[in-house]
Amino acid sequence: MSTTLGNEEASAASKELTPQERELDWYKNVYQGDSMPQLTVRSVLMGSVLGAIMSLSNLYVGLKTGWGLGVAITACILSYAIWTTLRKVGLAKTDMSILENNAMQSTASAAGYSTGGTMVSAIAAYLIVTKTNMEFWTLMGWTFFLAMLGVMLAIPMKRQMINHEQLRFPSGVAAAATLKSLHAKGGDAVRQARTLFQMMGLGAVVAWARDGMPWLAGKLKMNLPALPADFHFPLLKIAGQPIAKWTFTLEASTIMIAAGALMGWKTGWSMLLGAVATYAIAVPQIWQHFPDALLAHGADPKVLLDPTFFPTSKAIRNWSLWGGSAMMVSSGMLGFALQWKTIVRALTPQKASTASGEADPLAAIEVPNSWFWAGTTIAALGVMTIMHFAFHVKPWMSLIAVIMTFFLSLVACRATGETDTTPIGAMGKITQLTYGVLAPANVVTNLMTACVTAGAAGSAADLLTDLKSGYLLGANPRKQFLAQFAGIFVGTAVVVPVWYLLVPNADVLGSEKFPAPAAQVWASVAQLLSNGIGSLHPTIQVSMLVGGLIGIILPLIELALPKKAKAFVPSPTALGLSMVIPATNAISMFLGALLALIWEKRNSKQAEAFLIPIAAGLIAGESLLGVGIVLLSVLAP
């Protein structure tokens, strides 16, 4: 392909062209799906393997942070490095084409991201509120049909949002640019791949030194040196207690540091600000003046009788999460409302791509509408059947959830295309609020109907992001869709069994190891809508009111300020998240963001090239070995 990505976009996005002319221009000047391999066995197998690995990483990281990390760019770099090595040692005869790597990326993305998104939110919340894990085959079917529904819902959106409107989908553009850079065989591509593998090794060493050595010591029945889980500062105190009791420690982990580096400076300092305000100011005051507020959330009754008795960190966070949840929900809903133009465009019928009677020039390569109708019907029936028999949701309520999912997926996909942010949380909360009215006092119905919306919207947006990269590279969209669909099978087969090993019961969630902040928010909203705000302690009601107001006021202040001043307004999402996770996590994320900021200031070009490989490598290495050690402890106790 001789043109650059920018030229391709400029050519196809010319405002002087009609939608049909735009598609013809792309077909003649960019499309190369018939001139090189794309959907091959090796591309799907490579994507399946990498996607399976990344699904474990995302599950582990999601249970810690509540956020999922993009798979596409990491998979591109890993695939390039692995296949280049196989080629050099003679185990592969030819290099993968750029379109094969694009198909690989789609399979890996579906397996590594689409299938596990609701595991760390709605599924974990279900476990929190019911204290019972779903049956294995129920969760397998639920995960598969939910991801399938999202992928199918993306079919009618692709041509409108990508071919005609040319929405940016920035992550898709970045993945396409990464593939072009790798296939140009420049020095940066090789160094990026080498750096990613080196950082994976470093992350794995940290995980083994911290978690693996104690396991090995137990097996060998001998003392072995190990890295402590965190580092304490016993001389520093808050309200007469060592700061470690308020969760202020330095954790021996690279995951949160790397995550902070990826999330940016504003998120990082907002996290630290929120942690200090919560665990150094608000919670100590509650402990000293309203200790009964902690009783309902896991504190020992001795906290009322003995002023020196200290509640567990889980009991503390079970109190603070309500204010944090209110802040995240209100800011997310306001941000969604402020995108009203995007919402209107998403729900406004668009003109057909071809005039009546004219042949569709892309009919042979685009995904046919018949696939949409057949696939959506199968997926919807699968979801509704499981909802009825496993969760006892009335059929008419299940049908409303599926219908809502289509319209909310439209909005979520357009938001992703325009801002690179998928408002999955807001989509879920809209459904939760709806079913708070339709099915009051029914926590399970509230959670699982919202799970449909959030899960399908995330899968649809993920597919469109991959299709954007394929569009820029001239890929066959039908083959790319099939590659994405194949990833659903792999992701489901891997992530569901590992879920039961990582999270055998509800006690694991909300612990120091797995704070599960996203699940805590989902569960708190469902319980609030079910039991009513009057069932909560007065201090929690106040914290929710304050948190909700802050979540509304901060975005409005930022909206009113000039561009330079916006950087000084804290992120309400980050503030809220810092109230749900331990302070130690927030400190690590702040340090990562600070290190990234310093690097960007000193050498922006170098940081742009290597920040993602370094951070992604650390996260993948530590999380994957972390999962491996958990599996070892289960299989070889």
Secondary structure, DSSP 8 states (H G I E B T S, - for coil): --S-HHHHHHHHT-TTS-HHHHHHHHHHHT--TTTS--S-HHHHHHHHHHHHHHHHHHHHHHHHHS-----HHHHHHHHHHHHHHHHHTTS-SS---HHHHHHHHHHHHIIIIITTTTIIIIIHHHHHHHS----HHHHHHHHHHHHHHHHHHTHHHHIIIIIIS----HHHHHHHHHHHHHHTT-HHHHHHHHHHHHHHHHHHHHHIIIIIHHHHHHHHTS------SEE--TT-EETTEEGGGGT--EES-SHHHHHHHHH-HHHHHHHHHHHIIIIIIIHHHHHHH-GGGGGGGT--THHHH-TT----HHHHHHHHHHHHHHHHHHHHHHHHHHTHHHHHHHHS----SS-TT---TTTTTS--HHHHHHHHHHHHHHHHHHHHHHH---HHHHHHHHHHHHHHHHHHHHHHHHHS---HHHHHHHHHHHHHHHSTT-HHHHHHHHHHHHHHHHHHHHHHHHHHHHHHHT--HHHHHHHHHHHHHHHHHHHHHHHHHH-SSGGGBTSSSB--HHHHHHHHHHHHHHH-GGGS-HHHHHHHHHHHHHHHHHHHHHHHS-HHHHTTS--HHHHHHHTTS-HHHHHHHHHHHHHHHHHHHH-HHHHHHHHHHHHHHHHHHHHHHHHHHHHHHHH--
